Amino acid sequence: MGLESVVAKAPSPPVSSLAELFGVFRDRLDGRSRRAEVSIEIAGLPIRLEFENELLREIISPAFRHLEAANDAEPELTIFVFEEPSLFESVFFLAELANNAAEREVWLEESPELTVILQKQGRFVTAVDWATKTAYWLVPDADSIPYINRAHSLQPLLSYWLGKQERYFVHGAAVGHGNGGVLILGHNGAGKSTAALTCLVDGMPYVADDHCLVSLDGEPLAHSIYGTGKVVFEEMGSFPQLAPAAQTHNRPDGEKALYFLAGLPIAHLVRRLRLRAIFLARIAHRPRTGLREIGQAEGFRALAESCALHAPTSRAQALRIFRGLVQRLPSYVLELGRDLHSTPAAIRGFLDRLPA
């Protein structure tokens, strides 16, 4: 879940007290062994993941497999992932806040030196130490990580940290062609995941189907963060080519099926695309997919909904970047027709008509 309207901002204790107590907690964690390490690169930033055990690595790292990189670069952030079975009781450096968090989905406490995010009624803890470029993600145990969250692991932590690096989470898909890419937005059920996966099966470069990053540094870019895809379970039959990448073990009733796409021969996963347009996905009662141009205001409203994925302190900057995107890029409604294969053709045709 994102840092949305359920976020509560804690009354701040003295920063020195919070940092001192966290330091004791961190020292205890640092004394524990880490048995697995993965180096990745997200939006050009090297990050190292260190896991307390192999099971945590097996659950979290598959979503990032397409971003794995040589580990010789100095990481901009190191994330330590630990199990803490009695987590709620053990977070003594935030005992009072943890009690308050029991009534809320997400609780945020921050200072210039330290940021702490509590989720799931205090059962999941994220802490970022800005001075040492380290972060900690604590869960009660590996099996407690929700099935659907395994497709976008560490999302609150990464959303907060990447926002500080001017890369912003967007609830949207991104696919492309030789002449750039398009950002596909839409509420749940609008068809953006189906559209993106249809494009992937058709051989188009694929950045994301549900969460990606955007930046506006010289030119509008979409960056990959998770090499995954999701589709309504009953629609899996529409994508037989993706069956080897499906993971539905322990899928709760009503949840979408997950695809972990790294290594799938037909999947052309790319780390970034230059954006050429913003598309708003809508299911249309027509045979084939088409495009209808809209104004900046409608495109901005669709992008602004992604602010729910960001901490309150970074939303103003995210909105500034989103406004810059709609000023630089045309916006269209992607009217999704009944013929799935017409969607890649419509997007390819649009990109082919643009100047190089």
C-alpha positions as CSV (number, residue, x, y, z in Angstrom):
1,M,0.0,0.0,0.0
2,G,1.2,3.5,-0.7
3,L,1.8,6.4,1.7
4,E,-1.7,7.7,1.1
5,S,-4.4,9.4,3.1
6,V,-4.0,7.0,6.0
7,V,-0.6,8.4,6.7
8,A,-0.4,9.9,10.1
9,K,2.4,12.4,11.0
10,A,3.7,11.7,14.5
11,P,4.4,14.4,17.0
12,S,8.1,14.6,16.9
13,P,10.2,13.6,19.9
14,P,13.6,15.4,20.3
15,V,15.6,14.5,17.2
16,S,18.7,13.7,19.3
17,S,16.7,11.3,21.4
18,L,15.2,9.5,18.4
19,A,18.5,9.2,16.7
20,E,20.2,8.0,19.9
21,L,17.6,5.3,20.6
22,F,17.6,4.2,16.9
23,G,21.4,3.9,17.1
24,V,21.1,1.4,19.8
25,F,18.6,-0.6,17.8
26,R,20.7,-0.3,14.6
27,D,23.8,-1.6,16.4
28,R,21.9,-4.6,17.5
29,L,20.8,-5.3,13.9
30,D,24.3,-4.7,12.5
31,G,25.6,-7.5,14.8
32,R,23.4,-10.0,13.1
33,S,24.7,-11.9,10.0
34,R,23.6,-11.2,6.5
35,R,23.7,-14.3,4.3
36,A,22.6,-13.0,0.9
37,E,23.5,-9.9,-1.1
38,V,22.1,-8.5,-4.4
39,S,23.4,-5.4,-6.2
40,I,20.9,-3.6,-8.4
41,E,20.6,-0.3,-10.3
42,I,17.4,1.7,-10.2
43,A,17.1,4.8,-12.5
44,G,20.9,4.9,-12.7
45,L,21.4,4.7,-8.9
46,P,23.4,1.7,-7.5
47,I,21.7,0.0,-4.5
48,R,22.7,-3.0,-2.5
49,L,20.3,-5.3,-0.9
50,E,21.5,-7.4,2.0
51,F,19.2,-10.1,3.4
52,E,19.3,-11.9,6.8
53,N,18.5,-15.2,5.1
54,E,18.0,-16.9,1.8
55,L,14.2,-17.1,2.1
56,L,14.0,-13.3,2.3
57,R,16.1,-13.0,-0.8
58,E,14.0,-15.5,-2.7
59,I,10.8,-13.6,-1.9
60,I,12.1,-10.0,-2.5
61,S,14.8,-10.1,-5.1
62,P,12.9,-11.7,-8.1
63,A,11.1,-8.4,-8.8
64,F,14.5,-6.7,-9.2
65,R,16.3,-9.4,-11.1
66,H,16.3,-7.4,-14.4
67,L,18.1,-4.6,-12.6
68,E,20.9,-6.7,-11.2
69,A,24.3,-5.1,-11.8
70,A,28.0,-5.7,-11.0
71,N,28.6,-5.0,-7.3
72,D,31.8,-3.0,-7.8
73,A,30.0,0.4,-7.8
74,E,29.8,2.2,-4.5
75,P,26.1,2.0,-3.5
76,E,24.1,5.1,-3.1
77,L,21.9,3.2,-0.6
78,T,22.3,-0.1,1.2
79,I,19.1,-1.8,2.4
80,F,19.3,-4.4,5.2
81,V,16.3,-6.8,5.3
82,F,15.7,-8.6,8.6
83,E,13.1,-10.8,10.2
84,E,12.0,-9.7,13.7
85,P,9.3,-12.1,14.9
86,S,8.3,-9.9,17.9
87,L,8.6,-6.8,15.8
88,F,5.9,-4.7,17.4
89,E,7.2,-5.2,20.9
90,S,10.9,-4.9,19.9
91,V,10.7,-1.5,18.3
92,F,11.6,0.1,21.6
93,F,13.1,3.2,20.0
94,L,9.5,4.1,18.8
95,A,7.4,2.3,21.4
96,E,5.0,5.2,21.8
97,L,4.6,5.7,18.1
98,A,4.2,2.0,17.5
99,N,1.2,2.0,19.9
100,N,-0.3,4.9,17.9
101,A,0.5,3.1,14.6
102,A,-1.7,0.2,15.8
103,E,-4.7,2.3,14.7
104,R,-3.3,3.3,11.3
105,E,-2.1,1.7,8.1
106,V,1.0,3.9,7.8
107,W,2.8,6.0,10.4
108,L,5.6,8.4,9.4
109,E,8.2,10.0,11.6
110,E,11.1,12.0,10.1
111,S,14.0,14.3,10.8
112,P,16.9,15.6,8.7
113,E,19.0,12.6,9.9
114,L,16.4,9.8,10.2
115,T,13.2,8.7,8.7
116,V,11.0,5.9,10.1
117,I,7.9,4.5,8.5
118,L,5.6,2.0,10.3
119,Q,3.1,-0.1,8.3
120,K,0.5,-2.7,8.9
121,Q,-0.3,-1.5,12.4
122,G,3.4,-1.3,13.3
123,R,4.2,-4.8,12.1
124,F,6.5,-3.6,9.2
125,V,9.2,-1.0,10.0
126,T,11.3,1.0,7.5
127,A,14.1,3.2,8.7
128,V,16.5,5.4,6.6
129,D,19.7,6.8,8.1
130,W,20.5,9.6,5.7
131,A,24.0,10.3,7.0
132,T,25.2,6.7,6.4
133,K,23.2,6.0,3.3
134,T,21.7,2.9,4.9
135,A,18.1,1.7,5.3
136,Y,16.5,-1.1,7.2
137,W,13.3,-3.0,6.4
138,L,12.0,-5.3,9.2
139,V,9.2,-7.8,8.8
140,P,7.9,-10.2,11.4
141,D,9.0,-13.1,9.1
142,A,9.3,-13.8,5.4
143,D,6.0,-15.5,5.1
144,S,4.2,-12.4,6.4
145,I,5.0,-10.4,3.3
146,P,1.7,-10.2,1.5
147,Y,1.4,-12.1,-1.8
148,I,0.6,-9.1,-3.9
149,N,3.3,-7.0,-2.4
150,R,6.0,-9.4,-3.6
151,A,5.5,-7.8,-7.1
152,H,6.5,-4.4,-5.7
153,S,8.7,-5.1,-2.7
154,L,10.1,-2.3,-0.5
155,Q,7.8,0.2,-2.2
156,P,7.3,2.7,0.6
157,L,11.0,2.7,1.4
158,L,12.1,3.1,-2.3
159,S,9.3,5.7,-3.0
160,Y,10.5,7.9,-0.2
161,W,14.2,7.5,-0.9
162,L,14.0,7.9,-4.7
163,G,11.8,11.0,-4.3
164,K,14.8,12.6,-2.6
165,Q,16.8,11.7,-5.8
166,E,14.1,13.4,-8.0
167,R,12.8,10.0,-9.3
168,Y,9.1,9.8,-8.6
169,F,6.8,6.7,-8.4
170,V,3.8,6.7,-10.8
171,H,0.9,4.3,-10.7
172,G,1.1,3.4,-14.3
173,A,2.6,1.3,-17.1
174,A,5.3,2.2,-19.7
175,V,6.0,0.5,-23.0
176,G,7.7,1.7,-26.1
177,H,9.0,1.3,-29.6
178,G,12.0,2.4,-31.6
179,N,11.0,6.1,-31.3
180,G,10.5,6.3,-27.6
181,G,7.8,5.2,-25.1
182,V,4.4,6.1,-23.7
183,L,3.2,6.3,-20.1
184,I,-0.1,4.6,-19.6
185,L,-2.2,5.7,-16.6
186,G,-5.5,4.6,-15.3
187,H,-7.4,3.5,-12.2
188,N,-7.6,-0.1,-11.2
189,G,-9.6,-2.0,-13.8
190,A,-9.0,0.6,-16.5
191,G,-7.0,-1.9,-18.6
192,K,-3.5,-0.5,-18.3
193,S,-1.9,-3.8,-17.1
194,T,-3.7,-5.7,-19.9
195,A,-2.5,-3.2,-22.4
196,A,1.1,-3.2,-21.2
197,L,1.3,-7.0,-21.1
198,T,-0.3,-7.3,-24.6
199,C,2.5,-4.9,-25.8
200,L,5.1,-7.0,-24.1
201,V,3.8,-10.3,-25.7
202,D,3.9,-8.4,-29.1
203,G,7.6,-7.8,-28.6
204,M,7.6,-4.2,-27.6
205,P,10.1,-2.8,-25.0
206,Y,8.6,-3.0,-21.6
207,V,9.3,-0.8,-18.5
208,A,6.4,-1.6,-16.2
209,D,2.7,-2.5,-16.0
210,D,1.7,-1.0,-12.6
211,H,4.5,1.0,-10.9
212,C,7.3,2.9,-12.6
213,L,9.5,5.9,-12.0
214,V,9.5,9.2,-13.9
215,S,12.1,11.9,-14.0
216,L,12.5,15.2,-15.8
217,D,16.2,15.9,-16.1
218,G,16.8,17.1,-19.6
219,E,14.1,15.0,-21.1
220,P,11.1,13.1,-19.8
221,L,12.0,9.5,-18.8
222,A,10.2,6.4,-17.5
223,H,12.4,4.1,-15.4
224,S,11.8,0.5,-14.6
225,I,11.7,-0.6,-11.0
226,Y,9.9,-3.9,-10.9
227,G,10.2,-6.5,-13.7
228,T,6.7,-7.9,-13.0
229,G,3.2,-7.9,-14.3
230,K,-0.2,-8.5,-12.9
231,V,-3.4,-9.6,-14.5
232,V,-6.9,-10.7,-13.2
233,F,-6.6,-14.4,-12.5
234,E,-9.5,-15.2,-14.9
235,E,-7.7,-13.5,-17.7
236,M,-4.5,-15.6,-17.5
237,G,-5.7,-17.6,-20.5
238,S,-5.3,-14.5,-22.7
239,F,-1.5,-14.6,-22.1
240,P,-0.4,-18.2,-22.6
241,Q,3.1,-17.0,-23.6
242,L,3.6,-15.7,-20.0
243,A,2.7,-18.9,-18.3
244,P,6.3,-19.8,-17.5
245,A,6.7,-16.6,-15.6
246,A,3.4,-16.9,-13.5
247,Q,3.6,-17.3,-9.8
248,T,0.2,-18.0,-8.2
249,H,1.3,-20.1,-5.2
250,N,-0.5,-18.9,-2.1
251,R,-2.5,-16.4,-4.1
252,P,-5.5,-15.2,-2.0
253,D,-8.9,-15.4,-3.6
254,G,-9.6,-12.2,-5.5
255,E,-6.0,-11.2,-6.0
256,K,-4.4,-10.8,-9.4
257,A,-2.0,-13.4,-10.8
258,L,1.7,-12.3,-10.7
259,Y,4.3,-12.6,-13.5
260,F,8.0,-12.3,-12.7
261,L,9.3,-11.5,-16.2
262,A,13.1,-11.4,-15.9
263,G,14.5,-14.3,-17.9
264,L,11.4,-14.9,-20.0
265,P,12.7,-15.2,-23.6
266,I,9.8,-13.2,-25.1
267,A,10.1,-10.4,-22.6
268,H,12.1,-7.3,-23.8
269,L,12.6,-5.6,-20.4
270,V,14.3,-2.2,-20.6
271,R,15.5,0.0,-17.8
272,R,14.3,3.2,-19.2
273,L,12.4,4.9,-22.1
274,R,12.3,8.4,-23.3
275,L,8.6,9.4,-23.0
276,R,6.8,10.8,-25.9
277,A,3.2,10.9,-24.6
278,I,0.8,10.3,-21.7
279,F,-2.0,7.9,-22.3
280,L,-5.1,7.4,-20.1
281,A,-6.4,3.9,-20.5
282,R,-10.1,3.4,-20.8
283,I,-12.1,0.4,-21.9
284,A,-14.2,1.3,-24.9
285,H,-17.0,-0.5,-26.6
286,R,-15.4,-0.6,-29.9
287,P,-13.7,-3.4,-32.0
288,R,-10.2,-1.9,-32.1
289,T,-8.1,0.4,-29.9
290,G,-7.9,4.0,-30.8
291,L,-6.5,7.4,-29.5
292,R,-8.3,10.6,-28.6
293,E,-6.3,13.7,-27.8
294,I,-7.1,15.5,-24.5
295,G,-5.9,18.6,-22.7
296,Q,-3.1,19.1,-20.2
297,A,-5.5,19.4,-17.3
298,E,-6.9,15.9,-17.7
299,G,-3.5,14.4,-18.1
300,F,-2.3,16.2,-15.0
301,R,-5.2,15.0,-12.9
302,A,-4.4,11.4,-13.8
303,L,-0.8,11.9,-13.0
304,A,-1.5,13.7,-9.7
305,E,-3.3,10.6,-8.3
306,S,0.1,9.0,-8.1
307,C,0.9,11.4,-5.2
308,A,-0.7,8.8,-3.0
309,L,2.5,6.8,-3.5
310,H,4.7,9.5,-1.9
311,A,5.3,10.8,1.6
312,P,3.5,14.0,2.3
313,T,6.8,15.9,2.5
314,S,7.7,15.0,-1.1
315,R,4.3,15.5,-2.8
316,A,4.8,19.1,-3.7
317,Q,8.0,18.3,-5.6
318,A,6.3,15.3,-7.3
319,L,3.5,17.5,-8.4
320,R,6.0,20.0,-9.9
321,I,7.6,17.2,-12.0
322,F,4.2,15.8,-13.0
323,R,3.2,19.3,-14.2
324,G,6.4,19.5,-16.1
325,L,5.7,16.2,-17.8
326,V,2.2,17.2,-19.0
327,Q,3.7,20.5,-20.3
328,R,6.3,18.6,-22.3
329,L,4.2,15.7,-23.5
330,P,0.8,15.5,-25.3
331,S,-2.0,13.6,-23.5
332,Y,-4.4,11.1,-25.1
333,V,-7.1,8.7,-24.0
334,L,-6.2,5.2,-25.1
335,E,-9.6,3.7,-25.9
336,L,-9.0,0.0,-25.5
337,G,-10.9,-2.1,-28.0
338,R,-12.1,-5.7,-27.8
339,D,-9.3,-6.8,-30.1
340,L,-6.3,-7.0,-27.7
341,H,-3.8,-7.2,-30.6
342,S,-4.9,-3.8,-31.9
343,T,-3.4,-2.1,-28.8
344,P,0.2,-2.6,-29.7
345,A,-0.5,-1.6,-33.3
346,A,-2.1,1.6,-32.1
347,I,0.8,2.5,-29.9
348,R,3.4,1.6,-32.5
349,G,1.6,3.6,-35.1
350,F,1.5,6.6,-32.9
351,L,5.2,6.5,-32.1
352,D,6.1,5.8,-35.7
353,R,4.4,9.1,-36.7
354,L,6.5,11.2,-34.4
355,P,9.7,12.9,-35.5
356,A,12.8,10.9,-34.4
